[in-house]
Amino acid sequence: MTTELTLTTRPLPTGILLALAGELDHDSAGQLRTALHTITLQPGDLLTVDLTDLAYCDSTGITALIAARNHTHTHGADITLTAVPTNTLRILRVLGLDQVLPIHPAPEAEPDPST
């Protein structure tokens, strides 16, 4: 069963949040690349890519994430991945891409400093 890729964006104080849901694969990677060109990034902005609802990511999807990094750097911005699913995180680590793509836990998973 194929789950289509859904992309959602919203502004953040630090830049833009791009949430991906579904499958990032050969069939949908172009959708991510196209969406990146519609996002306005300023120097110093942070593109936060939320992968909480990412069901599957193949090698083409990984390549699209690298392209997202390159795109943000072209605009003087930066990128971070949040809530990376376990399987995707393992692949990123094996390939050494966790050294290229900053990875952070989901915001709700971060401890509350007020407690």
N, CA and C of each residue as an Amber inpcrd file, in Angstrom:
protein
   345
   0.8400000  -1.1800000   0.0000000   0.0000000   0.0000000   0.0000000
   0.8890000   1.2490000   0.0000000   0.6300000   2.1560000  -0.8990000
   1.4070000   3.3740000  -1.0230000   0.7290000   4.5060000  -0.2640000
   1.5300000   5.2420000   0.4860000   1.0480000   6.4170000   1.1870000
   1.6550000   7.6260000   0.5120000   0.8090000   8.4770000  -0.0430000
   1.3110000   9.6620000  -0.7270000   2.0200000  10.5860000   0.2430000
   2.8790000  11.4190000  -0.2940000   3.5880000  12.3980000   0.5090000
   2.7480000  13.6590000   0.6250000   2.6090000  14.1370000   1.8440000
   1.9220000  15.3870000   2.1160000   2.9220000  16.3340000   2.7450000
   2.9770000  17.5540000   2.2450000   3.8940000  18.5710000   2.7550000
   3.0780000  19.7170000   3.3310000   3.4690000  20.1460000   4.5200000
   2.7960000  21.2560000   5.1820000   3.8650000  22.2300000   5.6640000
   3.6450000  23.5130000   5.4300000   4.5960000  24.5080000   5.9110000
   3.8880000  25.4960000   6.8200000   4.6710000  26.0400000   7.7400000
   4.1770000  27.1370000   8.5720000   5.3860000  27.9140000   9.0770000
   5.1740000  29.2130000   9.3140000   6.2910000  30.0220000   9.7980000
   6.6240000  29.7050000  11.2500000   7.8730000  29.8350000  11.5820000
   8.3650000  29.7310000  12.9520000   9.1580000  30.9970000  13.2510000
   9.3610000  31.3300000  14.5090000  10.1870000  32.5010000  14.8200000
  11.5980000  32.4040000  14.2270000  12.0900000  31.1720000  14.0570000
  13.4470000  30.9610000  13.5410000  13.4990000  30.7690000  12.0290000
  12.3420000  30.6340000  11.3910000  12.3220000  30.3870000   9.9500000
  11.0370000  29.7200000   9.5110000  11.1640000  28.5280000   8.9470000
  10.0250000  27.8020000   8.3770000  10.0400000  26.3590000   8.8800000
   8.8470000  25.8420000   9.1970000   8.6700000  24.4280000   9.5040000
   8.0820000  23.7650000   8.2700000   8.7080000  22.6960000   7.8280000
   8.2140000  21.8880000   6.7150000   7.9670000  20.4910000   7.2570000
   6.6980000  20.1040000   7.3500000   6.3390000  18.7850000   7.8700000
   6.0510000  17.8470000   6.7030000   6.6790000  16.6730000   6.7470000
   6.4720000  15.6530000   5.7300000   5.6850000  14.5090000   6.3380000
   4.6730000  14.0460000   5.6340000   3.8740000  12.9060000   6.0840000
   3.6920000  11.9600000   4.9080000   3.8260000  10.6750000   5.1710000
   3.6760000   9.6750000   4.1160000   5.0100000   9.1030000   3.7040000
   5.1630000   8.8600000   2.4070000   6.3660000   8.2120000   1.8860000
   7.1980000   9.1810000   1.0560000   8.4760000   9.2730000   1.4130000
   9.4360000  10.0710000   0.6430000  10.2790000   9.0780000  -0.1410000
   9.9100000   8.8980000  -1.4000000  10.5570000   7.8670000  -2.2120000
  10.7240000   8.3450000  -3.6450000  11.0590000   7.4150000  -4.5120000
  11.2960000   7.7270000  -5.9270000  10.1260000   8.4870000  -6.5500000
   8.9120000   8.1050000  -6.1880000   7.7260000   8.7250000  -6.7740000
   7.4280000  10.1100000  -6.2120000   7.8780000  10.4120000  -4.9870000
   7.4760000  11.6640000  -4.3380000   8.6240000  12.6420000  -4.0810000
   9.8500000  12.2300000  -4.2850000  10.9950000  13.1090000  -3.9900000
  10.9260000  14.4090000  -4.7870000  10.4490000  14.3430000  -6.0040000
  10.3070000  15.5410000  -6.8180000   9.3390000  16.5390000  -6.2050000
   8.3580000  16.0320000  -5.5120000   7.3890000  16.8920000  -4.8270000
   8.0850000  17.7270000  -3.7510000   9.0090000  17.1170000  -3.0130000
   9.7680000  17.8460000  -2.0070000  10.6580000  18.8910000  -2.6760000
  11.3400000  18.4960000  -3.7240000  12.2240000  19.4390000  -4.4230000
  11.4410000  20.6330000  -4.9580000  10.2690000  20.3810000  -5.5130000
   9.4290000  21.4690000  -6.0220000   8.9760000  22.3770000  -4.8890000
   8.5780000  21.7820000  -3.7730000   8.1120000  22.5680000  -2.6180000
   9.2180000  23.4710000  -2.0880000  10.4510000  22.9950000  -2.1140000
  11.5640000  23.8030000  -1.6110000  11.6890000  25.1170000  -2.3700000
  11.3660000  25.0940000  -3.6540000  11.4830000  26.3060000  -4.4620000
  10.3500000  27.2900000  -4.2030000   9.3190000  26.8640000  -3.4790000
   8.2180000  27.7780000  -3.1440000   8.3890000  28.3870000  -1.7520000
   9.3740000  27.8860000  -1.0020000   9.6240000  28.3840000   0.3510000
  10.6290000  29.5260000   0.2830000  10.2520000  30.6540000   0.8500000
  11.1490000  31.8100000   0.8670000  12.0510000  31.7250000   2.0830000
  13.3330000  31.6030000   1.8360000  14.3330000  31.5470000   2.8970000
  15.2190000  32.7780000   2.8280000  15.4740000  33.3520000   3.9770000
  16.3620000  34.5010000   4.0890000  17.6600000  34.0370000   4.7520000
  18.7540000  34.7480000   4.5240000  19.9900000  34.4060000   5.2290000
  19.7560000  34.3790000   6.7390000  20.2270000  33.3340000   7.3780000
  20.0650000  33.1780000   8.8110000  18.8240000  32.3980000   9.2170000
  17.8970000  32.1560000   8.2810000  16.7030000  31.3680000   8.5960000
  17.0740000  29.9110000   8.8540000  16.1860000  29.2250000   9.5540000
  16.3310000  27.7920000   9.7960000  15.1290000  27.0830000   9.1930000
  15.3750000  26.1510000   8.2880000  14.3250000  25.2930000   7.7630000
  14.2880000  24.0530000   8.6440000  13.2040000  23.8900000   9.3790000
  13.0300000  22.7330000  10.2450000  12.1570000  21.7310000   9.5060000
  12.7140000  20.5730000   9.2060000  11.9870000  19.5320000   8.4910000
  11.5190000  18.5050000   9.5280000  10.2130000  18.4870000   9.7530000
   9.6040000  17.5990000  10.7460000   9.2110000  16.2930000  10.0670000
   9.8210000  15.2010000  10.5180000   9.5860000  13.8880000   9.9180000
   8.7360000  12.9930000  10.8210000   8.0070000  13.5850000  11.7510000
   7.1830000  12.8200000  12.6940000   6.2990000  11.7970000  11.9860000
   5.6650000  12.2070000  10.8970000   4.7010000  11.3400000  10.2120000
   5.2520000  10.7280000   8.9270000   6.5690000  10.6800000   8.8110000
   7.1800000  10.0440000   7.6480000   7.0910000   8.5340000   7.8280000
   6.4090000   7.8690000   6.9050000   6.1960000   6.4250000   7.0080000
   7.3230000   5.6230000   6.3650000   7.9750000   6.2130000   5.3530000
   8.9760000   5.4660000   4.5990000   9.8850000   6.4600000   3.8870000
  11.1620000   6.1210000   3.7970000  12.1160000   6.9630000   3.0760000
  13.1370000   6.0510000   2.4010000  13.1760000   6.1040000   1.0670000
  14.1610000   5.2870000   0.3530000  15.3810000   6.1390000  -0.0060000
  16.2750000   5.5850000  -0.7920000  17.5100000   6.3010000  -1.1230000
  17.2370000   7.5910000  -1.8980000  16.1950000   7.6090000  -2.7060000
  15.8480000   8.8330000  -3.4250000  15.3550000   9.8840000  -2.4470000
  14.6510000   9.4550000  -1.4220000  14.2010000  10.3680000  -0.3770000
  15.3730000  10.9560000   0.3840000  16.3680000  10.1260000   0.6820000
  17.5790000  10.6140000   1.3530000  18.2690000  11.6550000   0.4740000
  18.3390000  11.3740000  -0.8120000  18.9390000  12.3160000  -1.7450000
  18.1600000  13.6330000  -1.7640000  16.8440000  13.5650000  -1.6680000
  16.0190000  14.7770000  -1.6380000  16.2890000  15.5760000  -0.3680000
  16.5440000  14.9040000   0.7490000  16.8820000  15.6140000   1.9880000
  18.2370000  16.3160000   1.8610000  19.1740000  15.6740000   1.1880000
  20.4740000  16.3110000   0.9320000  20.2810000  17.5270000   0.0150000
  19.4170000  17.3850000  -0.9770000  19.1190000  18.5160000  -1.8630000
  18.4870000  19.6550000  -1.0720000  17.6530000  19.3290000  -0.0940000
  17.0410000  20.3600000   0.7600000  18.1230000  21.0970000   1.5350000
  19.0910000  20.3730000   2.0380000  20.2110000  21.0000000   2.7480000
  20.9640000  21.9390000   1.8180000  21.2740000  21.4600000   0.6330000
  22.0130000  22.2800000  -0.3250000  21.2200000  23.5270000  -0.7110000
  19.9150000  23.3640000  -0.8780000  19.0500000  24.4910000  -1.2250000
  19.0630000  25.5470000  -0.1140000  18.9530000  25.1190000   1.1320000
  18.9460000  26.0890000   2.2340000  20.2870000  26.8160000   2.3110000
  21.3720000  26.0970000   2.1420000  22.6970000  26.7210000   2.2090000
  22.9130000  27.7090000   1.0690000  22.3250000  27.4460000  -0.0840000
  22.4140000  28.3710000  -1.2140000  21.8140000  29.7290000  -0.8510000
  20.8000000  29.7080000   0.0250000  20.1190000  30.9380000   0.4340000
  20.6890000  31.5190000   1.7290000  21.7990000  30.9690000   2.2040000
  22.3970000  31.4660000   3.4410000  21.6310000  31.0450000   4.6700000
  20.7680000  30.0470000   4.5190000  19.9590000  29.5380000   5.6250000
  20.5380000  28.2070000   6.0870000  19.9040000  27.6140000   7.0820000
  20.3490000  26.3180000   7.5800000  19.1540000  25.3870000   7.6560000
  19.4200000  24.1230000   7.9490000  18.3820000  23.1060000   7.9990000
  18.5890000  22.2300000   9.2180000  17.5110000  21.7130000   9.7560000
  17.5740000  20.6940000  10.7920000  16.4270000  19.7210000  10.5640000
  16.6710000  18.4650000  10.8620000  15.6320000  17.4430000  10.7980000
  15.1740000  17.1530000  12.2170000  13.8660000  17.0440000  12.4090000
  13.3410000  16.6980000  13.7250000  12.4770000  15.4540000  13.6240000
  12.4000000  14.7510000  14.7270000  11.5630000  13.5510000  14.8520000
  11.8180000  12.5590000  13.7190000  13.0950000  12.2730000  13.4750000
  13.4580000  11.3500000  12.4040000  13.0880000   9.9290000  12.8340000
  12.3020000   9.2250000  12.0150000  11.9390000   7.8480000  12.3540000
  13.1830000   6.9690000  12.5190000  13.0780000   5.9790000  13.3550000
  14.1970000   5.1130000  13.7070000  14.8940000   4.5220000  12.4850000
  14.1380000   3.9780000  11.5400000  14.7620000   3.3580000  10.3640000
  15.5200000   4.3790000   9.5280000  14.9360000   5.5580000   9.3570000
  15.6000000   6.6040000   8.5770000  16.8300000   7.1110000   9.3140000
  16.7220000   7.2550000  10.6190000  17.8560000   7.6980000  11.4230000
  19.0190000   6.7150000  11.3160000  18.7180000   5.4380000  11.3440000
  19.7540000   4.4140000  11.2180000  20.4680000   4.5410000   9.8750000
  19.7220000   4.7510000   8.8080000  20.3210000   4.9090000   7.4810000
  21.2010000   6.1530000   7.4290000  20.6950000   7.2640000   7.9700000
  21.4770000   8.4990000   7.9760000  22.7890000   8.3140000   8.7320000
  22.7390000   7.5870000   9.8410000  23.9480000   7.3510000  10.6280000
  24.9260000   6.4340000   9.9130000  24.4270000   5.3700000   9.3000000
  25.3000000   4.4410000   8.5810000  26.0150000   5.1560000   7.4410000
  25.3170000   6.0490000   6.7750000  25.8960000   6.7920000   5.6560000
  26.7440000   7.9790000   6.1040000  26.7140000   8.2870000   7.3940000
  27.4550000   9.4300000   7.9000000  26.7460000  10.7510000   7.6570000
  25.5130000  10.6910000   7.2220000  24.7740000  11.9140000   6.9210000
  24.2680000  12.6260000   8.1680000  24.3390000  11.9600000   9.3090000
  23.9990000  12.6530000  10.5600000  25.0550000  13.7120000  10.8820000
  26.1870000  13.6600000  10.1770000  27.2320000  14.6700000  10.3230000
  26.9910000  15.8590000   9.3810000  26.1170000  15.6640000   8.4030000
  25.8310000  16.6780000   7.3950000  24.4650000  17.3250000   7.6270000
  23.5180000  16.5310000   8.0560000  22.1550000  16.9990000   8.3260000
  21.9410000  17.0190000   9.8400000  21.8570000  18.1900000  10.4500000
  21.6170000  18.2420000  11.8900000  20.2860000  17.5680000  12.2310000
  20.3020000  16.7600000  13.2720000  19.1180000  15.9960000  13.6660000
  18.8010000  16.2920000  15.1190000  17.5320000  16.6060000  15.3770000
  17.0700000  16.9000000  16.7270000  15.8120000  16.1020000  17.0260000
  15.5580000  15.8140000  18.2940000  14.3180000  15.1120000  18.6370000
  13.1140000  16.0160000  18.3540000  11.9570000  15.4220000  18.3660000
  10.7260000  16.2000000  18.1920000  10.6260000  17.2110000  19.3200000
  10.1290000  18.4060000  19.0200000  10.0350000  19.4300000  20.0720000
   9.3190000  18.9480000  21.3290000   8.2610000  18.1650000  21.1580000
   7.5360000  17.6840000  22.3330000   8.3230000  16.6500000  23.1190000
   9.3760000  16.0780000  22.5010000  10.1830000  15.0890000  23.1920000
  11.2860000  15.7390000  24.0170000  11.5200000  17.0240000  23.7870000
  12.5500000  17.7170000  24.5460000  12.0360000  17.9940000  25.9500000
  12.9000000  17.8640000  26.9530000  12.4640000  18.0950000  28.3200000
  12.0490000  19.5520000  28.5310000  11.0640000  19.7310000  29.3750000
  10.5770000  21.0600000  29.7090000  11.5320000  21.6710000  30.7370000
  12.2030000  22.7910000  30.4080000  13.1720000  23.3670000  31.3250000
  12.5390000  23.9310000  32.5900000  11.2210000  24.1290000  32.6010000
  10.5680000  24.6940000  33.7850000  10.2730000  23.6560000  34.8450000
  10.4920000  22.3650000  34.5350000  10.2230000  21.3300000  35.5500000
  11.4760000  20.8560000  36.2140000
